[in-house]
Amino acid sequence: MTSPDRLFLTAPRRAAQALAAVGAAALLLTGCGSDSDSKSDKANDTKSEAGGGTRTVKDATGTAVKVPANPKRIVTLTQEDLDAVLALGIKPVGITNGQGLNKPPAYLEDKVKGVNVVGNLLQPVMDKVIAAKPDLILAGDMQDQQVLKQLREITPATLVTMAPTDDWKLSFRGIANAVNSMDKANKVIADYEAKAKKTGEELGDNKGAEVSIVRWNPDGPSWMEKKQFASGVALDMGLKRPKAQDKDGNAHTPALSLEKINEIDGDWLFLSTLTADGEKALKDVQEKPAYKELNAVKKNHTVTVNGSVWSTRGGPLASLVVIDDIAKALKK
């Protein structure tokens, strides 16, 4: 499908499938091993260069990259990279606009006031990146080799931080490793998991409910697979997915026709859009009998949520937004 979003395995990401085998697990070379790791493993995994102040990590493509031991000037090229560093208490010196926006994502906007914007999502303006004087560039799932080459001329410490099949926790830990903050990342994830479990147990009659997670496109709805970001958060809360949506994967279905709209039904229906055309299509279908016959619609169990959070690959701060959205709707 030709959806404008980059947030699932659409054309650019499908082109990157060959990278999936190596994954962002390659980044997890520091802070994940036990004290009993062999000296040779430590030598391969992390190298402190004498007098150089650098460490060597592997990015999501398996490429070994020297990074500053304690980077001070980080530029992020995706929402996920930005979410990750902010969750680690790091304010970058350069960021990109949110998906389809001329400003940062709304849920992060207050945290990046005064930070220079160096381009649009995965479309950096090189002069602006140079002006930011980065010592580390987090390039998300950038697959444009020419752009990567230009970025690495600005600083060799440029990392692809996401592979197609990585979930947000894996990517987050990889980014944390790159900025030498694994302990903090592990705490962030532990705190998230505790909150997800606790909130899920407080949903009363809706505890364990089946939640349908759907993005409405101009040509119809797509439901999210089980390992997609928002779906994973729901599962961490002890919620379930409808039988028709109980499918492994971290992407979404092709847009469904009106004849298959029953696939999006559930105890609760969470709806998001990413474009104005998608919003219009959703508004139009809400007047049709097939939509009105959905059980979730009949029960008034439909919730409109922010697509720039729910339809992304996610991060620790976005996960808290999803938890709060679910709790607000179901905790009654």
Salt bridges, closest charged atoms under 4 A:
ASP5 OD1 - ARG215 NH2 3.30
ASP59 OD2 - ARG152 NH2 3.61
GLU80 OE1 - ARG6 NH2 3.50
ASP110 OD1 - LYS113 NZ 3.91
ASP141 OD1 - ARG6 NH2 3.27
ASP141 OD2 - ARG13 NE 2.02
ASP141 OD2 - ARG313 NH1 3.83
ASP191 OD2 - LYS187 NZ 2.76
GLU193 OE2 - LYS169 NZ 3.03
GLU202 OE2 - LYS198 NZ 2.63
GLU202 OE1 - LYS331 NZ 3.18
GLU225 OE2 - LYS247 NZ 3.74
ASP236 OD2 - LYS169 NZ 3.24
ASP246 OD1 - LYS226 NZ 3.01
ASP248 OD1 - LYS226 NZ 3.99
ASP284 OD2 - LYS280 NZ 3.00
GLU293 OE1 - LYS298 NZ 3.08
ASP324 OD1 - LYS195 NZ 3.19
